[in-house]
Amino acid sequence: MRRTEHGCIFAPLGDLVTLGRITSIWLALLVLPALCSIATAQDGAVRTSPSELLGNAGVFNGKTITISGTVVNLQEGVSKAGKGYYTFDLSDGAEAVHVFATGKARCKAGRATVDGTFDGVRRQIISSRVRCR
């Protein structure tokens, strides 16, 4: 770096690019962790398996969870109010947890991931989202 005749500091282009890169890296290091923690806090769902969920029903009661497994025993129906719903068991091979969902079944068979709230008394998940895998 050198000073111009007016007292301003002049840096060659190579120094400015390096300074810009360093600034970008520091900005990324400061901002990205904050954004990741916000996303985690908003999600808040506990990831678990059917076996772990049913083995610790009291711990998970009322909690928002995300769970994956194989869809078995799918049944579709319509309520007295005319709303579609479906139920199925989500199995990890050792245990299966009952899932209740509204609407039309998207996953007829195979693997699925369910987001929802666990009802420990009924030992079932009230789903907010079902994704086929």
C-alpha positions in Angstrom: 0.0 0.0 0.0 1.1 3.6 -0.6 -0.3 7.1 -0.1 -1.3 9.2 -3.0 -0.4 12.9 -3.2 -3.7 13.8 -1.5 -3.0 11.6 1.5 -5.3 8.8 0.5 -4.2 5.2 0.9 -3.9 3.3 -2.4 -3.8 -0.5 -2.5 -2.9 -2.5 -5.7 -5.8 -4.5 -7.2 -4.4 -7.8 -5.9 -4.6 -6.5 -2.3 -8.2 -5.4 -2.7 -9.3 -8.7 -4.1 -7.7 -10.5 -1.2 -9.3 -8.1 1.3 -12.7 -8.7 -0.4 -12.3 -12.5 -0.2 -11.3 -12.3 3.5 -14.3 -10.1 4.2 -16.6 -12.5 2.4 -15.2 -15.5 4.3 -15.6 -13.7 7.7 -19.2 -12.6 6.7 -20.0 -16.2 5.8 -18.5 -17.5 9.1 -20.5 -15.1 11.1 -23.9 -15.2 9.3 -24.3 -18.9 8.3 -24.2 -20.4 11.8 -26.8 -17.9 12.9 -29.1 -18.8 10.0 -28.6 -22.5 10.6 -29.5 -22.2 14.3 -32.7 -20.2 13.4 -33.7 -23.0 10.9 -33.1 -25.7 13.6 -35.1 -23.7 16.2 -38.1 -23.3 13.8 -38.1 -27.0 12.9 -37.7 -28.2 16.4 -38.7 -31.8 15.5 -37.0 -34.7 17.1 -35.9 -37.3 14.7 -36.5 -40.9 15.9 -37.5 -44.4 14.9 -40.6 -46.4 15.6 -38.8 -48.6 18.0 -37.3 -45.7 20.0 -40.6 -43.8 19.9 -42.7 -46.7 21.3 -40.0 -47.7 23.8 -40.0 -44.2 25.3 -43.6 -43.1 24.7 -43.7 -41.0 27.8 -40.7 -39.0 26.8 -42.1 -38.3 23.3 -45.7 -37.6 24.3 -46.9 -34.3 22.8 -43.5 -33.7 21.1 -43.1 -32.8 17.4 -41.3 -35.6 15.7 -39.9 -36.7 12.4 -39.9 -40.5 11.8 -39.1 -42.7 8.8 -40.1 -46.3 8.0 -42.1 -48.6 5.8 -45.8 -48.0 5.2 -48.0 -51.1 6.1 -51.7 -51.6 6.8 -52.9 -48.5 4.8 -56.6 -47.7 5.3 -58.4 -44.8 3.7 -61.8 -43.4 4.9 -64.1 -40.4 4.9 -65.3 -38.7 8.1 -69.0 -37.9 8.8 -68.2 -34.4 7.9 -67.0 -35.6 4.4 -63.3 -35.1 5.0 -60.9 -37.6 3.7 -58.4 -39.3 6.1 -56.1 -42.3 6.1 -54.2 -44.4 8.7 -51.2 -46.7 8.4 -48.5 -48.2 10.4 -45.0 -47.0 10.0 -42.5 -49.9 10.6 -38.8 -50.0 11.1 -38.8 -53.9 11.0 -38.9 -54.3 14.8 -41.8 -52.0 15.8 -44.6 -50.2 14.0 -46.3 -46.9 15.1 -49.8 -46.0 14.0 -50.1 -42.8 11.9 -53.3 -40.7 11.3 -53.3 -38.2 8.4 -56.0 -36.1 6.7 -56.5 -35.8 3.0 -55.8 -38.5 0.4 -53.0 -41.0 0.9 -49.9 -40.2 -1.2 -47.8 -43.1 -0.1 -49.6 -46.4 -0.8 -46.6 -48.6 0.0 -42.8 -48.4 0.4 -40.8 -46.0 2.5 -42.1 -42.7 4.0 -41.1 -40.0 6.3 -43.7 -38.5 8.7 -43.7 -35.2 10.5 -46.2 -34.8 13.3 -47.1 -34.9 17.0 -46.9 -38.1 19.0 -49.9 -38.9 21.1 -48.5 -41.2 23.8 -51.9 -42.1 25.2 -53.2 -43.5 21.9 -49.6 -44.4 20.8 -50.1 -42.8 17.4 -48.7 -39.9 15.4 -51.1 -37.1 14.2 -49.3 -36.2 11.0 -48.7 -32.7 9.7 -46.8 -34.0 6.6 -46.2 -37.4 5.0 -43.4 -37.7 2.3 -42.9 -40.7 0.1 -39.3 -41.9 -0.2 
